[in-house]
Amino acid sequence: MKLIIINGPNLNLLGVREPLVYGNQSFEEYLKELKKKFPSVQLEYFQSNVEGEIINQLQEVGFSYDGIILNAGGY
């Protein structure tokens, strides 16, 4: 199975911004844990603070993945 996780605005600041609210773990660290927990799943990751870039990425990956997990953040 091949999945892509697409994160929206400010999710690049996980682990840095308000760690008492959002935790002190970056998304990259979390992604490593996911890959260990689900070794049979090919996980890829994209993050942007720009809405148009997120839409472009969604259209680029289109139907080449088994699924897309979109965490659109503030959108």
Secondary structure, 3 states (H helix, E strand, C coil): CEEEEEECCCHHHCCCCCHHHHCCCCHHHHHHHHHHHCCCCEEEEEECCCHHHHHHHHHHHCCCCCEEEEECCCC
